[in-house]
Amino acid sequence: MTQETKGRLTTRTMAMPADTNPSGDIFGGWVLAQMDIAAGICASQRAQQRVVTVAVEGMSFIRPVKVGDILGVYTDVAEVGKTSMKIHVEAWVRRGQIGLREKVTEAIFKFVALDDDGNSTPVPEKNQLPDYAVEEFTL
């Protein structure tokens, strides 16, 4: 049975030797950083403005990431509040660059939209987004 990804591919990168712990596994913090980058891209595109990460909910590592794995991060807008958004993020690897795809972790990242002065500001309603931005999101 093949698992399906939730969301759209937002970033892709290769795990390198410099990102490993002494056992040869990629540091969890490196994976978390890649997920935060992808979630930030998704959130800022939805908000059409500056956003910051305020929380990460329920992250569990399912499988290790190894050197040479291609890490693909998928994002999906899960919820939009007045000034905040929850972005569902899944990290998958392709083993040996062409091998099987496996989910390695997932989490919910919470973002807040900010104005130019760094104060929270409302996230636009979907009907207020430019046409090019609307097709990207389900919410």
N, C-alpha and C positions, 0 to 999 in steps of 0.2 A: 504494500500500500504506500503510495507516494504522498507525502505531505505537501500542501500548497502554502505558498507565502500569503500573508495578508498585507495589503498595501502595495505601494509602487517602489521599485528600485530607486533609491535616492543617491547612494554612494557605493563605490566598489574600490577596494584596495587590496594589496597583497601583504600578508604577514611576513615580516623580515626577521632575521636573526637578532638584530639589536633590540627587538621587542619581547625577548624571552626571559623567563625565570631560569634558575639553575637546572631545572628538570627538562628544559627545552620546550615548555609550553608557553604560548603567548600570554603575557600578563593580562589579567582581567581588566585592569585599569585602562590598558590600551584599547581593548574591545569597547569598554564603556565610553571612552573618548570618541571612538568612531561613531558609536550610536548617538552620542550627544551632538556631534557635528551634523549628522543626517537629520536628526529630530529638529535641530535649529534651522536647517534649510527649509524643512517642511513647514515649521511654525511661522517663520518669517515670510514665506510665500503666502501662507493663508492670511496672516495679519497685514501683509503689505507694509510692514514697518519693523522697527527694531524689536527684538524679543530677547529675553534672558531665561535661562533654566532656573527653576525654583525648587524642583523636587524630582526624584526618580522613585517610582513605586514598583515594588514586587519584582526585582531582578533576581533571577536564578540562572546559574550556568548549567546547561544540559550536557554539553560536550566540550572538550578542550579545542582550542585553535592551535594549529601547528604551523611551523615555518613553511612557507610556500603555499599555504591555503589562500584562496581568494575569498575575502570577506565581503559579502554583499549585505547592505543594510536597507531594509524596507520600512517605509513609514506610511502611516495612515492617520488622518485627523479623527480622533475618537470622540472628542467633545469640545465645544466652544462655549465659554462663559462670557461674562461681560468684558473682562480684561485678560482672561487666561484661556489657555487651551491645553488639552491633554492629547499627546501624540503617542499612538501605539507604535512601538519599534521592535522589529525582529532582526536578528543578525543570523545570517546563514553563511556556511562556507562551502566552497567547491574544493574538494580534496585533490591534491596533485594537479591543480589547474584545470583538469578536464574530467575529474572523477565525479563521484556521487555528491549531490547536494545534501547538506545536513543542517538543521537548525541548531544553533549553539546557545542562544539566549534570546529573551524578549523582556520588555519592560514598558511601562508607561512613563513618559517624560512630561512634566508639567512646565509650561512656559507662561510668562506674563509679558504683554505688549507694553512698550515704553515709548514715551514721547522724547523730544530732543533734550529735555531737561532731566531725563531719567525717572520721571514719574509714570505710574501705571496709567494706561490710556485704553479706551474701549477698542476691542477687536471689531472691525467692520462686519456688518451683516453680510451674508453671502450675496444678497442682491445689490450690495454697494461695491462689490469687487469688480475690477476690470474684466472684460470678457476673457482675456487670455488666462486669468487666474482661476476663474470659476470651473473650468473643465478639469482642473487638477484635483479637486476635492469633492468628497461625498457629503460633507457638512457645510 
